Amino acid sequence: MDLGEDVAFLGNKRSKTSSAVNRSKTKNNEEPPASFNQRKCISWFKTYTTASNPELIGPEGVENFCRDLGVEPENVALLVLAWKMGAKQMGYFTQEEWLLGLKDLQCDSLARLQGKIVHLQSQLQDSSNFKQIYRYAFDFSRDKDQRSLEIDTAKGMLGLLLNRWSLLNSFFLFLDQSRYRVLNKDQWCNVLEFSRAVDADLKNYDVDGAWPVLLDEFVEWCQQNKSESNL
């Protein structure tokens, strides 16, 4: 190797070394993600409470929270967030629930939570999470002095959770015309299993299966309406 080649080699070596050092500096100079600040999160919580009840966000506070977050109260992301919090009652968040859910999400500010909306919605794509959230929705949305879920409330929740079910609108029509005014938890849970197991044409529905009477009657109603429409 002659002198020119030596100089070029050393120049290239220094250049590569310098680049590596610069990359290392850049990497080392990057600020790590800010950690969850509980005090900041509590201060944020307090902006939605009242002086008379500083450890509870009520319906008005939840409405303001949704407005600030930029989502409708009916957005499924709010249901998933409530599930993350372990919230006991629709329209209310305790400080303990708030901290539990937002610490799990590592969100201590509105901006951070806004960045998690898509993540919250995506939780429903996991079949295990979906089933847990579906079951949670029953207890979350029912009146606490009742063991069952009023039909209108049930329809609202089903519209959020089973909006891809091809028979959902038919099921709503059936409920409107039926004797049912509430759904119990067994009926609620079986609606999910029915939506997954039974084809849209109902041909694989097992009349001798362990389905609740509600769903037997729904199938009969669908078949009767189909027969009448073919007359």
Secondary structure, DSSP 8 states (H G I E B T S, - for coil): --HHHHHHHHHHHHHHHHHHHHHHHHHHHS-------HHHHHHHHHTTSBTTBTTEE-HHHHHHHHHHHT--TT-HHHHHHHHHHT-SSTT-EEHHHHHHHHHHHT--SHHHHHTTHHHHHHGGGSHHHHHHHHHHHHHHHS-TT-SSEEHHHHHHHHHHHSTT-TTHHHHHHHHHHSS-SEE-HHHHHHHHHHHHHS-TT-TT--TTSS--HHHHHHHHHHHHHHHHHT-
